[in-house]
Amino acid sequence: MLDAYDRWHLSTGYDTRLVGWLDGGMSEAKVAVVLQFEKNVIDRQAILKFLPKDGPGEVRRMRQALDHSPREFREAHLVELIGDAIPLDAWWMIQMEIAGGDQSVVQPLVKLRHHASLHEVCGIVVGSLLAEWNAARAHPPLPMTAGAYLRLLLGDRLEAGSALSTWAATRGLATEKFVPDGDGGQALNPLALAHSDDAHSLFIRRGRAHGDLNVRNVLVHPDDPQGFKLIDYGGFAEDASLAYDPAYLLLSLAREWLGDFAVDSPIRHDLKVAIVTPDKSEAASVMGPKAVSMAFHGTAQSWANRGSFGDQWRAQALLSLIGCGLIFAGRGRLTDDVRQWFFDLSAYGTREYLRMRKELGWPSFQASVPSGGKSAVASVPRSRVEIDAWLKRHLPFMQRTFGNKDLLLNIVMELLDGPERFVCLAPYRMSGGMPGSAVIVVSDRHVRAIELDMRNRISDVTRVAHSEIGELRLYPDRRLGLLDTADVRIAGDTVELLVRGLLRDQAKDLLAKLEELTGLRVRESVDDPSSQV
């Protein structure tokens, strides 16, 4: 590429000196700052962007953005091009002006990700994109179902063999109808939502959009956020979804914030809530991101309310977050934990979308499972955050508050193999022992009975593969003090587990999960299980 550039540069009449290279972001593009000088003709700094493909197409779309934007918005917010795209062997080069004329003070939004004024800056950017760049629109709202809209946003990412589909398959997510919602429950798989259709259509607001509005493509002067600049708008379209740019920019910020928290930190769950539903976020640890998210949601919603289509916009904005979450989940350059976080965000958003849809009285629909697979029992990856959320939701008050939750969480994290997914657990008692002196843990592959010593340390573990189980039996109506309890028998040809003193609801839930995992039917008996062992 650089040799080709040198050959081209010999044909110009000016001298060029490299000032420095810039971060190209998530793309394969290379970006440089150069000084260009020709006596009595040129004396400027410029941006050179080297593209491995589609240089002419990107320049064409950028020129369309300049030509079809309101003059006031173009002059205030769009960085101007210099000349045409230049072929350099397999690469293309485009030249652009320096945003604001001074790159030392006009900085990408990513530099402000922890700044106290970030929420104000983001509110200004979103408000200008909607109310100024799209003060007049040439394209009427487009009726689309939720599934069709997600397919529009995702394009070929839903096809077999795509990075998103391949990753989802390796995580066991490609063919499940329901997935963990991050709160210990289940949500419709966002991929299933994208593959579905129904009788109800939204009216998608369309207009001018950047197409790749991330934290490095918005440049801001700290003292003049009203004069923000947009760069790299080669993905411009005149009839794009107006909710896409704000959703993508918000998730681009979320990706930066994620790096501040450990993989198993519960703050990651709090961040997800703050991004999708800031009105439900109460965690002090994410107050900054919550304020930014509220600026995004509030500014856009106020704009929609002024047009009297607030209900339609609320759905479009939420679906855009779901779609953009899946786009980020399909990014192979992100670490697996970050991709999983974005998928979980989409699942959480799907749950909220269906809840909102019900509140609005819109008709329900039957979602299909991607790729024709069947729904599997809900499971949770070996993640401290997600298993902790499951325990908070499913353990009764006494088991949470007497210290059992953290103990049980540590047991699950210690015993599960990396690829295994957690399904459920229940504390029980060893023969003659106290309640909670043992615990049964079900994964998507095994059942484990764990005995604890007097210091609550693991003293013995019995593991049974699902394929080895031949009988499931419930012995209800046993009582331990004032509590309704039950015993469970899990039997195979070479192993026998007798689990006593389970809370009855936990026993029934555990066996229901094992029915789904093994294909066996639970049998009930009123006899003492000891007599049958």
C-alpha positions as a Python dict, from the first residue, in 0.01 Angstrom:
ca = {
    (1, 'M'): (0, 0, 0),
    (2, 'L'): (270, 251, 100),
    (3, 'D'): (474, 175, -214),
    (4, 'A'): (166, 241, -425),
    (5, 'Y'): (109, 564, -233),
    (6, 'D'): (466, 676, -301),
    (7, 'R'): (419, 611, -674),
    (8, 'W'): (96, 813, -676),
    (9, 'H'): (249, 1094, -475),
    (10, 'L'): (518, 1147, -738),
    (11, 'S'): (241, 1265, -970),
    (12, 'T'): (132, 1544, -734),
    (13, 'G'): (282, 1889, -713),
    (14, 'Y'): (303, 1912, -334),
    (15, 'D'): (518, 1781, -54),
    (16, 'T'): (366, 1551, 212),
    (17, 'R'): (502, 1480, 559),
    (18, 'L'): (359, 1220, 800),
    (19, 'V'): (245, 1371, 1130),
    (20, 'G'): (120, 1045, 1283),
    (21, 'W'): (-107, 742, 1260),
    (22, 'L'): (-451, 730, 1422),
    (23, 'D'): (-658, 445, 1560),
    (24, 'G'): (-866, 297, 1278),
    (25, 'G'): (-1126, 157, 1518),
    (26, 'M'): (-1290, -180, 1446),
    (27, 'S'): (-1230, -167, 1069),
    (28, 'E'): (-922, -270, 873),
    (29, 'A'): (-872, 87, 753),
    (30, 'K'): (-547, 275, 820),
    (31, 'V'): (-571, 642, 911),
    (32, 'A'): (-291, 899, 902),
    (33, 'V'): (-252, 1271, 970),
    (34, 'V'): (-26, 1441, 715),
    (35, 'L'): (106, 1787, 638),
    (36, 'Q'): (60, 1890, 273),
    (37, 'F'): (247, 2189, 127),
    (38, 'E'): (288, 2341, -218),
    (39, 'K'): (431, 2687, -260),
    (40, 'N'): (156, 2949, -305),
    (41, 'V'): (-107, 2672, -340),
    (42, 'I'): (-144, 2436, -40),
    (43, 'D'): (-52, 2462, 325),
    (44, 'R'): (-272, 2233, 535),
    (45, 'Q'): (-301, 1926, 753),
    (46, 'A'): (-528, 1651, 625),
    (47, 'I'): (-657, 1306, 713),
    (48, 'L'): (-565, 1020, 481),
    (49, 'K'): (-780, 709, 516),
    (50, 'F'): (-666, 392, 343),
    (51, 'L'): (-944, 142, 271),
    (52, 'P'): (-885, -223, 176),
    (53, 'K'): (-1208, -225, -29),
    (54, 'D'): (-1496, -15, -163),
    (55, 'G'): (-1316, 317, -167),
    (56, 'P'): (-1526, 460, -453),
    (57, 'G'): (-1850, 342, -290),
    (58, 'E'): (-1761, 504, 41),
    (59, 'V'): (-1668, 832, -125),
    (60, 'R'): (-1990, 823, -330),
    (61, 'R'): (-2199, 782, -14),
    (62, 'M'): (-2007, 1057, 163),
    (63, 'R'): (-2072, 1292, -127),
    (64, 'Q'): (-2440, 1200, -112),
    (65, 'A'): (-2440, 1291, 256),
    (66, 'L'): (-2285, 1628, 178),
    (67, 'D'): (-2515, 1696, -118),
    (68, 'H'): (-2842, 1584, 45),
    (69, 'S'): (-2802, 1724, 395),
    (70, 'P'): (-2947, 2059, 507),
    (71, 'R'): (-2685, 2327, 446),
    (72, 'E'): (-2672, 2432, 811),
    (73, 'F'): (-2613, 2074, 929),
    (74, 'R'): (-2350, 2006, 662),
    (75, 'E'): (-2149, 2316, 745),
    (76, 'A'): (-2173, 2264, 1120),
    (77, 'H'): (-2129, 1888, 1154),
    (78, 'L'): (-1996, 1706, 845),
    (79, 'V'): (-1622, 1696, 778),
    (80, 'E'): (-1553, 1783, 414),
    (81, 'L'): (-1383, 1556, 160),
    (82, 'I'): (-1079, 1658, -42),
    (83, 'G'): (-1091, 1534, -401),
    (84, 'D'): (-1191, 1185, -516),
    (85, 'A'): (-1098, 835, -405),
    (86, 'I'): (-751, 730, -527),
    (87, 'P'): (-670, 366, -617),
    (88, 'L'): (-353, 224, -459),
    (89, 'D'): (-318, -133, -584),
    (90, 'A'): (-572, -333, -378),
    (91, 'W'): (-638, -31, -151),
    (92, 'W'): (-816, 300, -192),
    (93, 'M'): (-730, 632, -32),
    (94, 'I'): (-959, 919, 57),
    (95, 'Q'): (-856, 1258, 192),
    (96, 'M'): (-1052, 1463, 445),
    (97, 'E'): (-1018, 1792, 626),
    (98, 'I'): (-920, 1803, 994),
    (99, 'A'): (-1242, 1831, 1198),
    (100, 'G'): (-1263, 2174, 1357),
    (101, 'G'): (-917, 2257, 1226),
    (102, 'D'): (-741, 2154, 1549),
    (103, 'Q'): (-715, 1787, 1643),
    (104, 'S'): (-559, 1871, 1979),
    (105, 'V'): (-890, 2005, 2114),
    (106, 'V'): (-1148, 1840, 1888),
    (107, 'Q'): (-1141, 1483, 2017),
    (108, 'P'): (-1334, 1161, 1951),
    (109, 'L'): (-1622, 1093, 2186),
    (110, 'V'): (-1437, 793, 2330),
    (111, 'K'): (-1204, 1035, 2509),
    (112, 'L'): (-1502, 1170, 2704),
    (113, 'R'): (-1639, 829, 2809),
    (114, 'H'): (-1585, 909, 3178),
    (115, 'H'): (-1640, 1286, 3155),
    (116, 'A'): (-1906, 1440, 3377),
    (117, 'S'): (-2060, 1623, 3083),
    (118, 'L'): (-2089, 1318, 2857),
    (119, 'H'): (-2465, 1288, 2903),
    (120, 'E'): (-2511, 1650, 2794),
    (121, 'V'): (-2290, 1599, 2488),
    (122, 'C'): (-2478, 1283, 2387),
    (123, 'G'): (-2812, 1455, 2428),
    (124, 'I'): (-2695, 1732, 2193),
    (125, 'V'): (-2568, 1483, 1932),
    (126, 'V'): (-2884, 1270, 1933),
    (127, 'G'): (-3111, 1574, 1927),
    (128, 'S'): (-2925, 1721, 1630),
    (129, 'L'): (-2927, 1394, 1433),
    (130, 'L'): (-3304, 1367, 1464),
    (131, 'A'): (-3434, 1723, 1475),
    (132, 'E'): (-3178, 1902, 1253),
    (133, 'W'): (-3034, 1648, 1012),
    (134, 'N'): (-3385, 1509, 965),
    (135, 'A'): (-3597, 1820, 1002),
    (136, 'A'): (-3747, 1726, 666),
    (137, 'R'): (-3769, 1369, 538),
    (138, 'A'): (-3829, 1240, 187),
    (139, 'H'): (-3933, 887, 287),
    (140, 'P'): (-4259, 798, 462),
    (141, 'P'): (-4270, 554, 758),
    (142, 'L'): (-4230, 196, 643),
    (143, 'P'): (-4466, -71, 785),
    (144, 'M'): (-4264, -370, 908),
    (145, 'T'): (-4308, -648, 1160),
    (146, 'A'): (-4058, -672, 1446),
    (147, 'G'): (-3889, -973, 1286),
    (148, 'A'): (-3866, -808, 946),
    (149, 'Y'): (-3714, -496, 1101),
    (150, 'L'): (-3446, -699, 1282),
    (151, 'R'): (-3370, -884, 959),
    (152, 'L'): (-3331, -548, 786),
    (153, 'L'): (-3077, -433, 1048),
    (154, 'L'): (-2887, -762, 1058),
    (155, 'G'): (-2878, -848, 688),
    (156, 'D'): (-2665, -1153, 608),
    (157, 'R'): (-2553, -1184, 971),
    (158, 'L'): (-2849, -1420, 1023),
    (159, 'E'): (-2742, -1656, 747),
    (160, 'A'): (-2583, -1992, 824),
    (161, 'G'): (-2205, -1964, 834),
    (162, 'S'): (-2201, -1598, 935),
    (163, 'A'): (-1985, -1493, 1230),
    (164, 'L'): (-2295, -1437, 1445),
    (165, 'S'): (-2461, -1768, 1356),
    (166, 'T'): (-2138, -1963, 1402),
    (167, 'W'): (-2069, -1805, 1740),
    (168, 'A'): (-2426, -1862, 1859),
    (169, 'A'): (-2401, -2228, 1758),
    (170, 'T'): (-2080, -2277, 1956),
    (171, 'R'): (-2248, -2124, 2263),
    (172, 'G'): (-2557, -2343, 2233),
    (173, 'L'): (-2774, -2041, 2147),
    (174, 'A'): (-2852, -2094, 1780),
    (175, 'T'): (-3149, -2330, 1817),
    (176, 'E'): (-3291, -2250, 2161),
    (177, 'K'): (-3623, -2071, 2172),
    (178, 'F'): (-3561, -1936, 2521),
    (179, 'V'): (-3236, -1814, 2675),
    (180, 'P'): (-3139, -1676, 3020),
    (181, 'D'): (-3261, -1320, 3068),
    (182, 'G'): (-2982, -1225, 3309),
    (183, 'D'): (-3220, -1205, 3606),
    (184, 'G'): (-3242, -1579, 3667),
    (185, 'G'): (-3539, -1627, 3437),
    (186, 'Q'): (-3595, -1689, 3067),
    (187, 'A'): (-3643, -1462, 2769),
    (188, 'L'): (-3730, -1528, 2409),
    (189, 'N'): (-3410, -1580, 2211),
    (190, 'P'): (-3352, -1256, 2015),
    (191, 'L'): (-3250, -1473, 1719),
    (192, 'A'): (-3594, -1637, 1736),
    (193, 'L'): (-3753, -1292, 1736),
    (194, 'A'): (-3551, -1201, 1428),
    (195, 'H'): (-3671, -1514, 1247),
    (196, 'S'): (-4036, -1453, 1335),
    (197, 'D'): (-4326, -1263, 1183),
    (198, 'D'): (-4669, -1166, 1309),
    (199, 'A'): (-4980, -978, 1211),
    (200, 'H'): (-4878, -649, 1372),
    (201, 'S'): (-4661, -397, 1187),
    (202, 'L'): (-4464, -105, 1325),
    (203, 'F'): (-4419, 214, 1126),
    (204, 'I'): (-4044, 257, 1098),
    (205, 'R'): (-3927, 620, 1084),
    (206, 'R'): (-3663, 664, 817),
    (207, 'G'): (-3429, 938, 710),
    (208, 'R'): (-3064, 1046, 691),
    (209, 'A'): (-2826, 834, 899),
    (210, 'H'): (-2451, 796, 939),
    (211, 'G'): (-2446, 416, 925),
    (212, 'D'): (-2142, 362, 1152),
    (213, 'L'): (-2190, 610, 1433),
    (214, 'N'): (-1939, 490, 1693),
    (215, 'V'): (-1738, 665, 1962),
    (216, 'R'): (-1451, 736, 1721),
    (217, 'N'): (-1663, 888, 1446),
    (218, 'V'): (-1810, 1168, 1660),
    (219, 'L'): (-1561, 1446, 1731),
    (220, 'V'): (-1630, 1702, 2003),
    (221, 'H'): (-1472, 2021, 2134),
    (222, 'P'): (-1513, 2004, 2514),
    (223, 'D'): (-1610, 2371, 2533),
    (224, 'D'): (-1841, 2362, 2230),
    (225, 'P'): (-2039, 2034, 2207),
    (226, 'Q'): (-2290, 2211, 1983),
    (227, 'G'): (-2022, 2214, 1713),
    (228, 'F'): (-1961, 1837, 1708),
    (229, 'K'): (-1832, 1684, 1386),
    (230, 'L'): (-1914, 1355, 1213),
    (231, 'I'): (-1643, 1171, 1022),
    (232, 'D'): (-1628, 845, 824),
    (233, 'Y'): (-1990, 870, 715),
    (234, 'G'): (-1933, 638, 419),
    (235, 'G'): (-2225, 423, 536),
    (236, 'F'): (-2469, 713, 482),
    (237, 'A'): (-2819, 642, 359),
    (238, 'E'): (-3115, 873, 303),
    (239, 'D'): (-3376, 614, 399),
    (240, 'A'): (-3217, 437, 697),
    (241, 'S'): (-3387, 365, 1028),
    (242, 'L'): (-3359, 679, 1238),
    (243, 'A'): (-3329, 473, 1557),
    (244, 'Y'): (-3022, 284, 1436),
    (245, 'D'): (-2756, 555, 1477),
    (246, 'P'): (-2845, 640, 1840),
    (247, 'A'): (-2867, 271, 1939),
    (248, 'Y'): (-2535, 187, 1775),
    (249, 'L'): (-2359, 486, 1934),
    (250, 'L'): (-2493, 399, 2280),
    (251, 'L'): (-2371, 39, 2249),
    (252, 'S'): (-2038, 163, 2120),
    (253, 'L'): (-2004, 354, 2447),
    (254, 'A'): (-2114, 47, 2642),
    (255, 'R'): (-1833, -153, 2482),
    (256, 'E'): (-1584, 100, 2619),
    (257, 'W'): (-1739, 93, 2968),
    (258, 'L'): (-1733, -288, 2977),
    (259, 'G'): (-1355, -279, 2983),
    (260, 'D'): (-1368, -115, 3327),
    (261, 'F'): (-1528, -420, 3491),
    (262, 'A'): (-1401, -773, 3548),
    (263, 'V'): (-1566, -1052, 3349),
    (264, 'D'): (-1752, -1186, 3654),
    (265, 'S'): (-1836, -846, 3805),
    (266, 'P'): (-2208, -800, 3884),
    (267, 'I'): (-2167, -441, 3762),
    (268, 'R'): (-2182, -578, 3408),
    (269, 'H'): (-2541, -686, 3474),
    (270, 'D'): (-2617, -342, 3621),
    (271, 'L'): (-2471, -181, 3308),
    (272, 'K'): (-2699, -388, 3085),
    (273, 'V'): (-3005, -269, 3277),
    (274, 'A'): (-2884, 92, 3263),
    (275, 'I'): (-2839, 77, 2885),
    (276, 'V'): (-3173, -83, 2792),
    (277, 'T'): (-3401, 41, 3071),
    (278, 'P'): (-3232, 331, 3254),
    (279, 'D'): (-3557, 405, 3437),
    (280, 'K'): (-3520, 67, 3613),
    (281, 'S'): (-3153, 113, 3700),
    (282, 'E'): (-3081, 178, 4068),
    (283, 'A'): (-2720, 60, 4106),
    (284, 'A'): (-2485, 335, 4223),
    (285, 'S'): (-2199, 172, 4032),
    (286, 'V'): (-2345, 271, 3694),
    (287, 'M'): (-2488, 613, 3767),
    (288, 'G'): (-2271, 772, 3495),
    (289, 'P'): (-2375, 530, 3218),
    (290, 'K'): (-2735, 556, 3339),
    (291, 'A'): (-2729, 935, 3294),
    (292, 'V'): (-2588, 893, 2943),
    (293, 'S'): (-2845, 627, 2855),
    (294, 'M'): (-3126, 848, 2983),
    (295, 'A'): (-2998, 1128, 2759),
    (296, 'F'): (-3014, 897, 2457),
    (297, 'H'): (-3358, 757, 2540),
    (298, 'G'): (-3508, 1082, 2668),
    (299, 'T'): (-3389, 1308, 2387),
    (300, 'A'): (-3508, 1072, 2115),
    (301, 'Q'): (-3838, 998, 2288),
    (302, 'S'): (-3912, 1370, 2334),
    (303, 'W'): (-3849, 1424, 1963),
    (304, 'A'): (-4087, 1138, 1877),
    (305, 'N'): (-4350, 1261, 2120),
    (306, 'R'): (-4351, 1600, 1949),
    (307, 'G'): (-4445, 1417, 1631),
    (308, 'S'): (-4715, 1217, 1814),
    (309, 'F'): (-4559, 880, 1732),
    (310, 'G'): (-4402, 813, 2070),
    (311, 'D'): (-4544, 460, 2106),
    (312, 'Q'): (-4414, 358, 1764),
    (313, 'W'): (-4075, 509, 1837),
    (314, 'R'): (-4044, 337, 2175),
    (315, 'A'): (-4077, 0, 2002),
    (316, 'Q'): (-3846, 96, 1715),
    (317, 'A'): (-3578, 221, 1956),
    (318, 'L'): (-3593, -96, 2167),
    (319, 'L'): (-3578, -322, 1862),
    (320, 'S'): (-3280, -120, 1737),
    (321, 'L'): (-3094, -190, 2063),
    (322, 'I'): (-3176, -562, 2023),
    (323, 'G'): (-3049, -561, 1664),
    (324, 'C'): (-2734, -363, 1743),
    (325, 'G'): (-2664, -593, 2038),
    (326, 'L'): (-2667, -889, 1799),
    (327, 'I'): (-2441, -700, 1558),
    (328, 'F'): (-2184, -654, 1835),
    (329, 'A'): (-2228, -1019, 1942),
    (330, 'G'): (-2125, -1118, 1590),
    (331, 'R'): (-1799, -923, 1604),
    (332, 'G'): (-1516, -1175, 1591),
    (333, 'R'): (-1263, -917, 1709),
    (334, 'L'): (-1435, -886, 2047),
    (335, 'T'): (-1357, -1126, 2330),
    (336, 'D'): (-1607, -1403, 2393),
    (337, 'D'): (-1726, -1256, 2724),
    (338, 'V'): (-1800, -922, 2557),
    (339, 'R'): (-1988, -1092, 2273),
    (340, 'Q'): (-2192, -1287, 2529),
    (341, 'W'): (-2271, -963, 2715),
    (342, 'F'): (-2410, -805, 2400),
    (343, 'F'): (-2616, -1116, 2324),
    (344, 'D'): (-2751, -1107, 2681),
    (345, 'L'): (-2835, -740, 2634),
    (346, 'S'): (-3037, -834, 2326),
    (347, 'A'): (-3216, -1106, 2525),
    (348, 'Y'): (-3296, -860, 2802),
    (349, 'G'): (-3419, -611, 2541),
    (350, 'T'): (-3636, -882, 2383),
    (351, 'R'): (-3800, -950, 2719),
    (352, 'E'): (-3868, -578, 2761),
    (353, 'Y'): (-4002, -547, 2406),
    (354, 'L'): (-4255, -827, 2460),
    (355, 'R'): (-4356, -678, 2793),
    (356, 'M'): (-4408, -335, 2633),
    (357, 'R'): (-4598, -492, 2347),
    (358, 'K'): (-4838, -654, 2593),
    (359, 'E'): (-4884, -325, 2779),
    (360, 'L'): (-4972, -151, 2451),
    (361, 'G'): (-5230, -419, 2373),
    (362, 'W'): (-5062, -526, 2051),
    (363, 'P'): (-5142, -882, 1932),
    (364, 'S'): (-4916, -1164, 2047),
    (365, 'F'): (-4732, -1382, 1801),
    (366, 'Q'): (-4573, -1726, 1781),
    (367, 'A'): (-4197, -1704, 1757),
    (368, 'S'): (-4009, -1968, 1563),
    (369, 'V'): (-3682, -2133, 1661),
    (370, 'P'): (-3390, -2046, 1430),
    (371, 'S'): (-3266, -2321, 1195),
    (372, 'G'): (-3557, -2550, 1278),
    (373, 'G'): (-3413, -2662, 1613),
    (374, 'K'): (-3620, -2735, 1920),
    (375, 'S'): (-3630, -2544, 2243),
    (376, 'A'): (-3403, -2670, 2519),
    (377, 'V'): (-3426, -2631, 2894),
    (378, 'A'): (-3308, -2286, 3005),
    (379, 'S'): (-2946, -2290, 3117),
    (380, 'V'): (-2683, -2040, 3230),
    (381, 'P'): (-2315, -2032, 3123),
    (382, 'R'): (-2048, -2081, 3387),
    (383, 'S'): (-2067, -1714, 3479),
    (384, 'R'): (-2058, -1585, 3837),
    (385, 'V'): (-2280, -1291, 3743),
    (386, 'E'): (-2552, -1497, 3574),
    (387, 'I'): (-2556, -1779, 3829),
    (388, 'D'): (-2573, -1522, 4108),
    (389, 'A'): (-2874, -1362, 3937),
    (390, 'W'): (-3039, -1705, 3911),
    (391, 'L'): (-2986, -1767, 4282),
    (392, 'K'): (-3129, -1428, 4376),
    (393, 'R'): (-3443, -1505, 4180),
    (394, 'H'): (-3498, -1872, 4272),
    (395, 'L'): (-3375, -1918, 4627),
    (396, 'P'): (-3637, -1848, 4895),
    (397, 'F'): (-3576, -1569, 5141),
    (398, 'M'): (-3429, -1786, 5417),
    (399, 'Q'): (-3178, -1950, 5183),
    (400, 'R'): (-3062, -1614, 5050),
    (401, 'T'): (-3032, -1436, 5383),
    (402, 'F'): (-2862, -1698, 5598),
    (403, 'G'): (-2547, -1696, 5388),
    (404, 'N'): (-2634, -1989, 5164),
    (405, 'K'): (-2639, -1793, 4836),
    (406, 'D'): (-2269, -1710, 4825),
    (407, 'L'): (-2181, -2059, 4946),
    (408, 'L'): (-2389, -2219, 4671),
    (409, 'L'): (-2249, -1984, 4409),
    (410, 'N'): (-1893, -2083, 4502),
    (411, 'I'): (-1985, -2453, 4488),
    (412, 'V'): (-2127, -2421, 4136),
    (413, 'M'): (-1829, -2221, 4009),
    (414, 'E'): (-1586, -2476, 4154),
    (415, 'L'): (-1758, -2789, 4024),
    (416, 'L'): (-1882, -2703, 3675),
    (417, 'D'): (-1654, -2775, 3382),
    (418, 'G'): (-1592, -2482, 3148),
    (419, 'P'): (-1827, -2591, 2865),
    (420, 'E'): (-2106, -2694, 3104),
    (421, 'R'): (-2410, -2475, 3157),
    (422, 'F'): (-2585, -2445, 3493),
    (423, 'V'): (-2954, -2541, 3508),
    (424, 'C'): (-3066, -2543, 3874),
    (425, 'L'): (-2976, -2650, 4227),
    (426, 'A'): (-3139, -2724, 4562),
    (427, 'P'): (-2992, -2754, 4913),
    (428, 'Y'): (-3084, -3075, 5098),
    (429, 'R'): (-2973, -3269, 5405),
    (430, 'M'): (-2755, -3572, 5444),
    (431, 'S'): (-2897, -3856, 5648),
    (432, 'G'): (-2917, -3728, 6003),
    (433, 'G'): (-2777, -3392, 5900),
    (434, 'M'): (-2917, -3040, 5902),
    (435, 'P'): (-3089, -2877, 5603),
    (436, 'G'): (-2822, -2734, 5372),
    (437, 'S'): (-2558, -2989, 5476),
    (438, 'A'): (-2556, -3099, 5109),
    (439, 'V'): (-2661, -2961, 4773),
    (440, 'I'): (-2770, -3114, 4444),
    (441, 'V'): (-2660, -2930, 4128),
    (442, 'V'): (-2799, -2995, 3779),
    (443, 'S'): (-2608, -2888, 3468),
    (444, 'D'): (-2691, -2951, 3104),
    (445, 'R'): (-2474, -3265, 3123),
    (446, 'H'): (-2462, -3401, 3478),
    (447, 'V'): (-2630, -3422, 3817),
    (448, 'R'): (-2397, -3373, 4113),
    (449, 'A'): (-2470, -3446, 4478),
    (450, 'I'): (-2229, -3251, 4699),
    (451, 'E'): (-2180, -3321, 5070),
    (452, 'L'): (-2039, -3050, 5298),
    (453, 'D'): (-1838, -3083, 5619),
    (454, 'M'): (-1896, -2888, 5941),
    (455, 'R'): (-1710, -2589, 5795),
    (456, 'N'): (-1921, -2592, 5478),
    (457, 'R'): (-1635, -2726, 5269),
    (458, 'I'): (-1691, -2982, 4995),
    (459, 'S'): (-1619, -3327, 5140),
    (460, 'D'): (-1765, -3559, 4875),
    (461, 'V'): (-1911, -3529, 4524),
    (462, 'T'): (-2116, -3788, 4336),
    (463, 'R'): (-2159, -3717, 3964),
    (464, 'V'): (-2412, -3883, 3734),
    (465, 'A'): (-2436, -3820, 3359),
    (466, 'H'): (-2789, -3768, 3225),
    (467, 'S'): (-2744, -4069, 2999),
    (468, 'E'): (-2687, -4292, 3304),
    (469, 'I'): (-3017, -4202, 3474),
    (470, 'G'): (-3295, -4459, 3441),
    (471, 'E'): (-3552, -4346, 3700),
    (472, 'L'): (-3673, -4024, 3858),
    (473, 'R'): (-3899, -4048, 4162),
    (474, 'L'): (-4057, -3790, 4393),
    (475, 'Y'): (-4167, -3864, 4750),
    (476, 'P'): (-4391, -3568, 4849),
    (477, 'D'): (-4562, -3461, 5173),
    (478, 'R'): (-4269, -3523, 5401),
    (479, 'R'): (-4223, -3255, 5666),
    (480, 'L'): (-3921, -3110, 5841),
    (481, 'G'): (-4057, -2886, 6117),
    (482, 'L'): (-4307, -2645, 5961),
    (483, 'L'): (-4164, -2665, 5610),
    (484, 'D'): (-4318, -2862, 5322),
    (485, 'T'): (-4042, -3090, 5201),
    (486, 'A'): (-3993, -3380, 4964),
    (487, 'D'): (-3735, -3644, 4885),
    (488, 'V'): (-3598, -3723, 4540),
    (489, 'R'): (-3454, -4048, 4408),
    (490, 'I'): (-3232, -4048, 4099),
    (491, 'A'): (-3144, -4402, 4001),
    (492, 'G'): (-2939, -4572, 3732),
    (493, 'D'): (-2785, -4912, 3671),
    (494, 'T'): (-2472, -4837, 3873),
    (495, 'V'): (-2560, -4536, 4089),
    (496, 'E'): (-2835, -4430, 4326),
    (497, 'L'): (-2887, -4080, 4467),
    (498, 'L'): (-3132, -4029, 4753),
    (499, 'V'): (-3177, -3657, 4812),
    (500, 'R'): (-3373, -3582, 5130),
    (501, 'G'): (-3530, -3277, 5287),
    (502, 'L'): (-3568, -3065, 4974),
    (503, 'L'): (-3819, -2784, 4981),
    (504, 'R'): (-4112, -2927, 4786),
    (505, 'D'): (-4123, -2654, 4520),
    (506, 'Q'): (-3750, -2687, 4460),
    (507, 'A'): (-3781, -3065, 4434),
    (508, 'K'): (-4057, -3037, 4174),
    (509, 'D'): (-3868, -2775, 3974),
    (510, 'L'): (-3550, -2982, 3978),
    (511, 'L'): (-3730, -3294, 3859),
    (512, 'A'): (-3916, -3100, 3589),
    (513, 'K'): (-3579, -2988, 3452),
    (514, 'L'): (-3446, -3344, 3463),
    (515, 'E'): (-3754, -3464, 3275),
    (516, 'E'): (-3667, -3226, 2991),
    (517, 'L'): (-3297, -3316, 2999),
    (518, 'T'): (-3336, -3694, 3013),
    (519, 'G'): (-3672, -3759, 2845),
    (520, 'L'): (-3783, -3964, 3149),
    (521, 'R'): (-4110, -3921, 3335),
    (522, 'V'): (-4114, -3855, 3709),
    (523, 'R'): (-4298, -4111, 3921),
    (524, 'E'): (-4449, -4020, 4257),
    (525, 'S'): (-4462, -4245, 4563),
    (526, 'V'): (-4589, -4207, 4920),
    (527, 'D'): (-4357, -4480, 5056),
    (528, 'D'): (-4044, -4408, 5257),
    (529, 'P'): (-3770, -4391, 4993),
    (530, 'S'): (-3527, -4569, 5226),
    (531, 'S'): (-3731, -4886, 5189),
    (532, 'Q'): (-3672, -4888, 4814),
    (533, 'V'): (-3299, -4826, 4811),
}
